[in-house]
Amino acid sequence: MPRGTEQSLALTDLATAIAEGEPGNSRIIAKFRTGRTPLWDWPPERELARVIQSAIAMDVPLKLTGGLHHAVRSTLSDGEHHGVLNILTVVADARAGRPLAELTATLARREPGPLVDRLATLTAAQVTRLRAAFSAYGCCDVLEPIHELTELGVLEGVS
């Protein structure tokens, strides 16, 4: 998905394609980059929160790629990295209708505890809807956030 003014049009096109496709067609997914490239800077919290909120509102599944190396938001030498727990919490909260300012604040959180606690309150049905809304993530080594999630006790049996 592009950034800026063309983003709404791209989401609308994807939502239309999903609506016009076969029921249960899971092949159409919006992809948004959360990491930096020479031509693409890290999206700030508010922009990413708006992307997630908009995709949820239009029932467009979302894949986030690049930069999701850590369980929670982190500052590294190359910039601010979004965290997988932050993203999962924001997706759940956007589905619950929480306002943009709250979603933005959740993306900025650096402590895993409140994020884990919020996700632990989700019902099985809410988890299923969260997985449908946030269908995939990508980073250079997808095990990086998994190892951190294991260290935090969120995941078990991953080595």
Backbone as ProteinMPNN parsed JSONL, in Angstrom:
{"seq_chain_A": "MPRGTEQSLALTDLATAIAEGEPGNSRIIAKFRTGRTPLWDWPPERELARVIQSAIAMDVPLKLTGGLHHAVRSTLSDGEHHGVLNILTVVADARAGRPLAELTATLARREPGPLVDRLATLTAAQVTRLRAAFSAYGCCDVLEPIHELTELGVLEGVS", "coords_chain_A": {"N_chain_A": [[0.839, -1.174, 0.0], [0.493, 2.218, -0.758], [1.817, 5.264, 0.69], [0.373, 8.235, 2.096], [-1.922, 10.305, 0.22], [-2.892, 8.497, -1.689], [-3.37, 6.179, -0.384], [-5.94, 5.646, 0.789], [-7.476, 5.223, -1.5], [-6.227, 2.921, -2.506], [-6.827, 1.072, -0.461], [-9.607, 1.077, -0.685], [-9.894, 0.011, -3.256], [-8.88, -2.582, -2.78], [-10.721, -3.511, -0.863], [-13.04, -3.508, -2.425], [-12.341, -5.431, -4.359], [-12.174, -7.675, -2.712], [-14.836, -7.826, -1.829], [-16.134, -8.335, -4.233], [-15.111, -10.742, -4.954], [-14.831, -14.344, -4.613], [-16.616, -15.861, -1.897], [-14.905, -16.004, 1.194], [-12.415, -15.707, 0.057], [-9.126, -15.6, 0.58], [-6.92, -14.578, -0.569], [-6.403, -11.933, -1.153], [-4.67, -9.392, 0.258], [-3.762, -6.543, 2.042], [-0.636, -4.989, 1.926], [1.684, -3.439, 3.94], [4.524, -1.515, 4.568], [6.535, -1.563, 7.415], [9.102, -1.037, 8.041], [12.274, 0.623, 7.377], [13.578, 1.748, 4.255], [15.916, 2.828, 1.685], [14.231, 4.565, 0.267], [11.968, 4.789, 1.784], [10.818, 5.82, 4.756], [10.707, 4.967, 8.284], [7.399, 4.376, 9.301], [5.645, 6.616, 11.378], [4.056, 6.217, 14.646], [1.354, 7.197, 14.612], [0.67, 7.219, 11.878], [0.904, 4.465, 11.234], [-1.005, 3.431, 12.996], [-3.307, 4.56, 11.891], [-3.33, 3.285, 9.382], [-3.77, 0.61, 10.154], [-6.248, 0.886, 11.499], [-7.874, 1.803, 9.381], [-7.733, -0.349, 7.537], [-8.953, -2.351, 9.073], [-11.514, -1.219, 9.379], [-12.433, -1.422, 6.784], [-12.517, -4.099, 6.373], [-10.248, -5.38, 5.276], [-7.737, -7.659, 5.077], [-4.481, -7.517, 6.6], [-1.015, -7.353, 5.989], [2.045, -6.817, 7.47], [5.234, -5.662, 6.794], [8.798, -5.754, 7.094], [11.008, -4.533, 9.474], [9.758, -5.513, 11.803], [11.169, -6.723, 14.091], [11.188, -7.085, 16.786], [9.622, -7.817, 19.99], [8.382, -5.722, 21.38], [8.032, -2.135, 20.97], [11.035, -0.507, 20.041], [14.051, 1.385, 20.3], [16.6, 1.587, 18.077], [19.878, 1.691, 16.524], [19.313, 2.353, 13.89], [16.858, 3.546, 13.946], [13.394, 3.885, 15.025], [11.734, 0.989, 15.949], [8.823, -0.853, 15.308], [6.823, -2.937, 17.447], [5.868, -6.405, 17.625], [4.003, -7.274, 19.572], [2.839, -4.815, 20.157], [1.618, -4.263, 17.703], [-0.226, -6.431, 17.461], [-1.882, -5.869, 19.65], [-2.902, -3.366, 18.923], [-4.327, -4.055, 16.614], [-6.328, -5.69, 17.746], [-7.519, -3.769, 19.409], [-8.345, -1.855, 17.534], [-10.266, -3.333, 16.19], [-12.072, -3.423, 18.238], [-13.017, -0.893, 18.181], [-11.627, 1.237, 19.301], [-10.35, 4.604, 19.726], [-8.277, 6.546, 17.411], [-6.209, 8.005, 18.721], [-5.735, 6.469, 21.012], [-4.898, 4.059, 19.865], [-2.554, 4.921, 18.653], [-1.035, 5.628, 20.917], [-0.726, 3.097, 22.025], [0.907, 1.844, 20.146], [3.247, 3.16, 20.729], [4.073, 2.208, 23.171], [6.502, 0.751, 25.348], [6.766, -1.185, 27.195], [6.298, -4.576, 27.784], [4.403, -5.829, 29.481], [1.687, -4.558, 29.886], [0.725, -4.883, 27.279], [0.771, -7.656, 26.846], [-0.995, -8.365, 28.888], [-3.384, -7.18, 27.957], [-3.812, -8.594, 25.544], [-4.177, -11.125, 26.615], [-6.748, -11.039, 27.535], [-8.408, -11.528, 25.429], [-11.029, -13.282, 23.805], [-11.514, -16.588, 22.395], [-12.867, -16.291, 19.972], [-12.33, -13.594, 19.4], [-9.569, -13.723, 19.043], [-9.451, -15.287, 16.742], [-10.62, -13.499, 14.906], [-8.723, -11.455, 15.055], [-6.488, -12.747, 13.974], [-7.4, -13.103, 11.377], [-7.563, -10.468, 10.533], [-4.962, -9.409, 10.845], [-2.9, -10.857, 9.055], [-0.3, -11.64, 8.447], [3.25, -11.152, 8.968], [6.425, -9.677, 8.254], [9.96, -9.857, 8.354], [13.547, -9.558, 8.352], [14.507, -11.84, 9.666], [12.304, -13.93, 10.741], [12.264, -15.265, 13.123], [13.306, -13.634, 15.066], [11.418, -11.853, 16.545], [9.935, -13.934, 17.589], [11.697, -15.34, 19.261], [12.062, -13.376, 21.252], [9.438, -13.172, 22.187], [9.177, -15.692, 23.288], [11.088, -15.547, 25.343], [9.781, -13.7, 26.93], [7.769, -15.234, 27.876], [5.445, -15.472, 26.475], [5.162, -17.151, 24.327], [5.586, -20.689, 23.974], [7.898, -23.428, 23.796], [9.516, -22.767, 21.616], [12.575, -22.705, 20.01]], "CA_chain_A": [[0.0, 0.0, 0.0], [1.272, 3.454, -0.753], [1.607, 6.201, 1.79], [-0.207, 9.497, 1.673], [-3.288, 10.445, -0.27], [-3.308, 7.353, -2.505], [-3.595, 5.024, 0.467], [-7.377, 5.375, 0.905], [-7.921, 4.654, -2.77], [-5.705, 1.555, -2.57], [-7.629, 0.249, 0.449], [-10.942, 0.958, -1.282], [-9.764, -0.95, -4.357], [-8.738, -3.915, -2.204], [-12.008, -3.871, -0.256], [-13.952, -3.808, -3.534], [-11.923, -6.711, -4.934], [-12.572, -8.715, -1.76], [-16.299, -7.926, -1.855], [-16.57, -8.882, -5.521], [-14.515, -12.063, -5.145], [-15.512, -15.505, -4.054], [-16.672, -15.842, -0.428], [-13.776, -16.636, 1.855], [-11.181, -15.555, -0.704], [-8.116, -15.035, 1.474], [-5.725, -14.261, -1.354], [-6.205, -10.489, -1.234], [-4.171, -8.871, 1.523], [-3.033, -5.276, 1.94], [0.714, -5.085, 2.459], [2.218, -2.129, 4.295], [5.892, -1.646, 5.072], [6.771, -0.917, 8.707], [10.538, -0.799, 8.183], [12.871, 1.663, 6.54], [14.417, 1.469, 3.095], [16.439, 4.117, 1.24], [13.157, 5.418, -0.251], [10.778, 4.651, 2.638], [11.213, 6.0, 6.147], [9.854, 4.29, 9.257], [6.145, 5.094, 9.527], [5.438, 6.923, 12.795], [2.95, 5.502, 15.284], [0.032, 7.665, 14.18], [0.429, 6.746, 10.517], [0.663, 3.024, 11.274], [-2.302, 3.228, 13.656], [-4.347, 4.898, 10.914], [-3.345, 2.206, 8.383], [-4.427, -0.546, 10.77], [-7.645, 1.249, 11.732], [-8.558, 1.876, 8.084], [-7.854, -1.708, 7.001], [-9.969, -3.031, 9.894], [-12.826, -0.641, 9.056], [-12.84, -1.863, 5.451], [-12.412, -5.569, 6.338], [-9.159, -5.773, 4.4], [-6.646, -8.265, 5.852], [-3.271, -6.716, 6.544], [0.314, -7.918, 6.202], [3.027, -5.768, 7.739], [6.551, -6.199, 6.462], [9.982, -4.943, 7.35], [11.175, -3.828, 10.73], [9.121, -6.131, 12.968], [12.197, -7.616, 14.631], [11.137, -7.137, 18.247], [8.323, -8.037, 20.616], [7.809, -4.408, 21.696], [8.673, -0.977, 20.344], [12.431, -0.368, 20.45], [14.895, 2.345, 19.611], [17.878, 0.994, 17.686], [20.747, 2.644, 15.845], [18.749, 2.765, 12.605], [15.563, 4.205, 14.116], [12.362, 3.319, 15.88], [11.171, -0.256, 15.436], [7.526, -1.228, 15.861], [6.845, -4.248, 18.08], [4.804, -7.334, 17.25], [2.946, -7.203, 20.591], [2.148, -3.546, 19.947], [0.77, -4.413, 16.515], [-1.334, -7.318, 17.791], [-2.789, -5.15, 20.553], [-3.589, -2.322, 18.157], [-5.317, -4.708, 15.75], [-7.449, -6.06, 18.62], [-8.188, -2.547, 19.863], [-9.027, -1.245, 16.384], [-11.47, -4.15, 15.994], [-12.991, -3.062, 19.321], [-13.49, 0.475, 17.961], [-10.904, 2.236, 20.088], [-9.997, 5.775, 18.903], [-6.94, 6.639, 16.83], [-5.227, 8.465, 19.716], [-5.407, 5.333, 21.88], [-4.118, 3.128, 19.053], [-1.241, 5.542, 18.498], [-0.338, 5.49, 22.199], [-0.381, 1.678, 22.199], [2.075, 1.567, 19.3], [4.422, 3.794, 21.333], [4.422, 1.538, 24.431], [7.767, 0.021, 25.337], [6.717, -2.206, 28.235], [5.475, -5.679, 27.284], [3.366, -6.267, 30.423], [0.318, -4.146, 29.565], [0.339, -5.433, 25.979], [0.486, -9.07, 27.087], [-2.219, -8.418, 29.693], [-4.531, -6.86, 27.091], [-4.025, -9.71, 24.622], [-4.64, -12.277, 27.392], [-8.188, -10.915, 27.791], [-9.172, -11.824, 24.218], [-11.705, -14.57, 23.701], [-11.092, -17.375, 21.231], [-13.458, -15.667, 18.78], [-11.587, -12.361, 19.125], [-8.261, -14.134, 18.508], [-9.69, -15.709, 15.358], [-10.816, -12.281, 14.101], [-7.434, -10.767, 15.012], [-5.648, -13.469, 13.008], [-7.916, -12.827, 10.033], [-7.285, -9.072, 10.209], [-3.503, -9.27, 10.751], [-2.678, -12.207, 8.546], [1.113, -11.993, 8.288], [4.266, -10.12, 9.156], [7.692, -10.055, 7.657], [11.197, -9.164, 8.719], [14.695, -10.295, 7.817], [14.555, -13.135, 10.326], [11.028, -13.982, 11.454], [12.443, -15.848, 14.45], [13.71, -12.613, 16.046], [10.373, -11.545, 17.522], [9.484, -15.179, 18.217], [12.606, -15.597, 20.379], [11.747, -12.426, 22.316], [8.142, -13.561, 22.754], [9.449, -16.875, 24.104], [11.764, -15.059, 26.539], [8.771, -13.015, 27.747], [6.8, -16.218, 28.346], [4.213, -15.374, 25.676], [5.156, -18.367, 23.511], [6.3, -21.814, 24.576], [8.399, -24.479, 22.918], [10.234, -22.27, 20.447], [14.001, -22.591, 20.335]], "C_chain_A": [[0.881, 1.233, 0.0], [1.019, 4.259, 0.516], [0.932, 7.436, 1.226], [-1.606, 9.376, 1.111], [-3.786, 9.26, -1.088], [-3.668, 6.125, -1.668], [-5.083, 4.667, 0.59], [-7.926, 4.739, -0.359], [-7.456, 3.201, -2.901], [-6.52, 0.631, -1.676], [-9.039, 0.034, -0.102], [-10.924, -0.043, -2.427], [-9.662, -2.378, -3.828], [-10.053, -4.394, -1.585], [-13.032, -4.242, -1.321], [-13.62, -5.159, -4.148], [-12.316, -7.87, -4.018], [-14.079, -8.932, -1.818], [-16.806, -8.573, -3.136], [-16.039, -10.29, -5.773], [-15.367, -13.159, -4.552], [-15.548, -15.387, -2.533], [-15.49, -16.601, 0.169], [-12.461, -16.528, 1.108], [-10.148, -14.858, 0.174], [-6.843, -14.645, 0.722], [-5.432, -12.77, -1.417], [-5.862, -9.962, 0.151], [-3.463, -7.551, 1.246], [-1.669, -5.454, 2.591], [1.228, -3.671, 2.711], [3.571, -2.328, 4.96], [6.058, -0.864, 6.372], [8.244, -0.601, 8.946], [11.048, 0.189, 7.163], [13.64, 1.053, 5.376], [15.006, 2.813, 2.673], [15.357, 5.085, 0.74], [11.928, 5.466, 0.652], [11.227, 4.771, 4.081], [10.265, 5.212, 7.058], [8.537, 5.047, 9.388], [5.987, 5.386, 11.026], [4.186, 6.224, 13.328], [1.589, 5.912, 14.736], [-0.298, 7.17, 12.764], [0.118, 5.252, 10.5], [-0.674, 2.71, 11.941], [-3.448, 3.515, 12.685], [-4.464, 3.818, 9.83], [-4.107, 1.01, 8.935], [-5.913, -0.273, 10.958], [-8.446, 1.253, 10.425], [-8.758, 0.488, 7.48], [-8.926, -2.486, 7.755], [-11.364, -2.527, 9.508], [-13.345, -1.126, 7.708], [-12.781, -3.378, 5.281], [-11.383, -6.064, 5.32], [-8.055, -6.377, 5.272], [-5.337, -7.522, 5.596], [-2.039, -7.57, 6.804], [1.256, -6.75, 6.415], [4.409, -6.365, 7.537], [7.648, -5.217, 6.838], [9.982, -4.313, 8.721], [10.52, -4.454, 11.941], [10.039, -7.189, 13.574], [12.036, -7.868, 16.12], [9.712, -7.31, 18.761], [7.631, -6.711, 20.91], [8.617, -3.31, 21.015], [10.065, -0.77, 20.926], [13.11, 0.741, 19.661], [16.244, 1.675, 19.35], [18.675, 2.029, 16.903], [20.162, 3.141, 14.525], [17.355, 3.379, 12.725], [14.644, 3.472, 15.065], [11.76, 2.087, 15.218], [9.828, -0.517, 16.105], [7.62, -2.638, 16.416], [5.649, -5.104, 17.69], [3.674, -7.312, 18.282], [2.146, -5.91, 20.473], [1.157, -3.671, 18.797], [-0.449, -5.278, 16.831], [-2.361, -6.618, 18.676], [-3.568, -4.081, 19.802], [-4.634, -2.929, 17.225], [-6.544, -5.09, 16.581], [-8.234, -4.821, 19.052], [-8.907, -1.825, 18.732], [-10.313, -2.016, 16.084], [-12.521, -3.819, 17.04], [-13.482, -1.62, 19.208], [-12.793, 1.544, 18.773], [-10.449, 3.382, 19.186], [-8.532, 5.782, 18.466], [-5.894, 7.061, 17.857], [-4.809, 7.324, 20.639], [-4.566, 4.301, 21.128], [-2.689, 3.635, 18.892], [-0.417, 5.389, 19.774], [0.089, 4.042, 22.442], [0.824, 1.308, 21.349], [3.35, 2.135, 19.903], [4.881, 3.098, 22.613], [5.704, 0.721, 24.291], [7.828, -1.066, 26.414], [5.815, -3.338, 27.75], [4.29, -6.032, 28.175], [1.95, -5.852, 30.064], [-0.187, -4.696, 28.225], [-0.049, -6.905, 26.123], [-0.82, -9.204, 27.867], [-3.46, -8.155, 28.84], [-4.834, -8.038, 26.16], [-4.549, -10.943, 25.346], [-6.141, -12.217, 27.669], [-9.04, -11.297, 26.582], [-9.81, -13.208, 24.284], [-11.178, -15.319, 22.485], [-11.637, -16.763, 19.943], [-12.72, -14.379, 18.413], [-10.204, -12.677, 18.557], [-8.407, -14.554, 17.047], [-9.867, -14.493, 14.456], [-9.519, -11.477, 13.985], [-6.531, -11.427, 13.972], [-6.112, -13.231, 11.576], [-7.562, -11.406, 9.6], [-5.791, -8.816, 10.009], [-2.968, -10.633, 10.355], [-1.212, -12.608, 8.458], [2.007, -10.814, 8.654], [5.541, -10.605, 8.506], [8.82, -9.229, 8.227], [12.339, -10.027, 8.207], [14.788, -11.695, 8.388], [13.319, -13.239, 11.209], [11.146, -14.608, 12.838], [12.821, -14.804, 15.498], [12.586, -12.278, 17.016], [9.872, -12.792, 18.244], [10.382, -15.517, 19.405], [12.304, -14.649, 21.541], [10.424, -12.762, 22.979], [8.288, -14.787, 23.649], [10.11, -16.462, 25.427], [10.801, -14.36, 27.488], [7.73, -13.981, 28.307], [5.485, -16.187, 27.591], [4.056, -16.611, 24.818], [5.938, -19.443, 24.257], [6.817, -22.736, 23.491], [9.095, -24.019, 21.672], [11.701, -22.144, 20.828], [14.749, -21.902, 19.233]], "O_chain_A": [[1.902, 1.276, 0.687], [0.119, 3.956, 1.3], [0.924, 7.651, 0.014], [-2.37, 8.48, 1.469], [-4.995, 9.042, -1.171], [-4.209, 5.149, -2.189], [-5.44, 3.492, 0.502], [-8.746, 3.824, -0.295], [-8.215, 2.348, -3.36], [-6.868, -0.477, -2.085], [-9.595, -1.059, 0.003], [-11.838, -0.857, -2.555], [-10.292, -3.286, -4.372], [-10.447, -5.546, -1.765], [-13.805, -5.183, -1.141], [-14.52, -5.95, -4.43], [-12.74, -8.924, -4.492], [-14.55, -10.069, -1.853], [-17.809, -9.285, -3.114], [-16.477, -10.956, -6.711], [-16.471, -12.927, -4.059], [-14.606, -14.866, -1.936], [-15.129, -17.685, -0.288], [-11.487, -17.184, 1.477], [-10.277, -13.671, 0.474], [-5.804, -14.41, 1.339], [-4.3, -12.385, -1.712], [-6.651, -10.069, 1.089], [-2.657, -7.456, 0.321], [-1.565, -6.009, 3.686], [1.211, -2.82, 1.822], [3.735, -3.202, 5.81], [5.766, 0.33, 6.435], [8.592, 0.033, 9.942], [10.353, 0.547, 6.212], [14.26, -0.004, 5.494], [14.64, 3.843, 3.24], [15.551, 6.3, 0.788], [10.944, 6.122, 0.313], [11.947, 3.906, 4.578], [9.164, 4.839, 6.653], [8.559, 6.264, 9.572], [6.177, 4.493, 11.851], [3.37, 5.71, 12.563], [0.762, 5.054, 14.429], [-1.425, 6.751, 12.497], [-0.82, 4.819, 9.831], [-1.394, 1.817, 11.496], [-4.444, 2.791, 12.663], [-5.57, 3.478, 9.41], [-4.985, 0.462, 8.268], [-6.747, -1.111, 10.613], [-9.571, 0.757, 10.382], [-9.836, 0.184, 6.968], [-9.721, -3.201, 7.144], [-12.286, -3.323, 9.331], [-14.555, -1.231, 7.508], [-12.971, -3.888, 4.176], [-11.617, -7.036, 4.601], [-7.493, -5.682, 6.119], [-5.119, -6.972, 4.516], [-2.018, -8.398, 7.715], [1.267, -5.802, 5.63], [4.714, -7.442, 8.049], [7.434, -4.006, 6.888], [9.03, -3.621, 9.084], [10.717, -3.951, 13.046], [9.731, -8.381, 13.571], [12.675, -8.767, 16.666], [8.738, -6.998, 18.076], [6.422, -6.588, 20.712], [9.734, -3.534, 20.55], [10.261, -0.844, 22.14], [12.779, 0.995, 18.503], [16.936, 1.254, 20.278], [18.184, 3.129, 16.652], [20.487, 4.245, 14.088], [16.735, 3.698, 11.711], [15.05, 2.572, 15.8], [11.329, 2.139, 14.066], [9.708, -0.415, 17.325], [8.403, -3.449, 15.922], [4.554, -4.593, 17.456], [2.503, -7.331, 17.904], [0.93, -5.903, 20.664], [0.007, -3.243, 18.9], [-1.576, -4.904, 16.508], [-3.567, -6.76, 18.471], [-4.767, -3.912, 20.025], [-5.718, -2.367, 17.067], [-7.675, -4.84, 16.165], [-9.465, -4.829, 19.058], [-9.97, -1.242, 18.949], [-11.335, -1.413, 15.758], [-13.72, -3.917, 16.776], [-14.272, -1.168, 20.036], [-13.315, 2.649, 18.919], [-10.187, 3.164, 18.003], [-7.678, 5.125, 19.06], [-4.789, 6.518, 17.857], [-3.639, 7.23, 21.008], [-3.629, 3.734, 21.69], [-1.733, 2.865, 18.985], [0.767, 5.057, 19.714], [1.156, 3.797, 23.005], [1.676, 0.537, 21.789], [4.437, 1.635, 19.614], [5.979, 3.376, 23.094], [5.954, 0.091, 23.264], [8.825, -1.78, 26.528], [4.68, -3.087, 27.345], [3.265, -6.491, 27.671], [1.079, -6.714, 29.945], [-1.382, -4.944, 28.06], [-1.068, -7.343, 25.59], [-1.653, -10.052, 27.549], [-4.473, -8.838, 28.991], [-5.991, -8.429, 26.012], [-5.289, -11.731, 24.758], [-6.746, -13.236, 28.003], [-10.263, -11.382, 26.692], [-9.204, -14.17, 24.757], [-10.479, -14.748, 21.649], [-10.937, -16.724, 18.931], [-12.509, -14.107, 17.231], [-9.722, -11.963, 17.677], [-7.57, -14.209, 16.213], [-9.32, -14.46, 13.354], [-9.245, -10.887, 12.94], [-5.884, -10.741, 13.182], [-5.291, -13.165, 10.661], [-7.29, -11.169, 8.423], [-5.404, -8.084, 9.098], [-2.627, -11.456, 11.205], [-0.905, -13.799, 8.399], [1.588, -9.656, 8.65], [5.71, -11.795, 8.244], [8.654, -8.051, 8.542], [12.108, -11.116, 7.682], [15.113, -12.639, 7.668], [13.295, -12.69, 12.311], [10.224, -14.495, 13.645], [12.676, -15.054, 16.694], [12.783, -12.41, 18.224], [9.432, -12.709, 19.39], [9.885, -15.936, 20.45], [12.291, -15.076, 22.695], [10.294, -12.651, 24.198], [7.595, -14.903, 24.659], [9.745, -16.959, 26.493], [10.974, -14.414, 28.706], [6.899, -13.588, 29.126], [4.511, -16.808, 28.016], [2.937, -17.076, 24.6], [6.826, -19.151, 25.057], [6.246, -22.816, 22.403], [9.258, -24.806, 20.74], [12.032, -21.545, 21.851], [15.962, -21.718, 19.332]]}, "name": "protein", "num_of_chains": 1, "seq": "MPRGTEQSLALTDLATAIAEGEPGNSRIIAKFRTGRTPLWDWPPERELARVIQSAIAMDVPLKLTGGLHHAVRSTLSDGEHHGVLNILTVVADARAGRPLAELTATLARREPGPLVDRLATLTAAQVTRLRAAFSAYGCCDVLEPIHELTELGVLEGVS"}
